[in-house]
């Protein structure tokens, strides 16, 4: 059974860093793109960053470019999101998701169909 488990969220001061992890199981991980999405209170869920199955292609939302880095370790079935220079507006529940089919590129939410339970990130002084 496909499963995604996020970890690494928490409370951090503005300008600080966090690294989120998404551990996957139950499918052939290396064939599937993985995305990070977030949802802040009262707002719609938005794509943050996505990475192709091989890791050769990545996408970032304009709001996080230059601050966040996505990577994956296919030997460990894990995707990471390194978040630096965090801002209060980064506060949200962060979810990882697996693409609905192999070969997906890009970060269109409709292409992602299996979701983790989410991890809370709070940026506040």
C-alpha positions, 0 to 999 in steps of 0.5 A: 500500500502506497504511503507517504510520511512527512517529518521535520516541521516545527517552530522556527524564527524568521530567517531560520532553516528547516529540513522536511523529509518525505519517506515513501513506501509501497510503490516503485519510488524512483519512477515517480515525481514527488511534490511538496505542497502547502496550505496556510490557514484560510488559503488554498493549497499551493505547489511549493516544489516538485522533483522528477523521479530521477531527480534531474528536473525540479520546479519551484514556486516563485515565492521560494526560489533561491531559498528552498531546495528539493532533493531525493535519495532513491536508495532511501525512498525519501524526498527532502525539502531544505528551507532556508531564510524562512519567512512568516508567510511560509507558515503552513501545513506542508504535504508531500505527494506522489504523482499519479503516474510515472513520467510526470514532470512539473508541479501541477497539483492535478497530476499528484494523487497520493498525499501524506498527512502533513507537517506543520511549519510555523515561522514566528518570533 
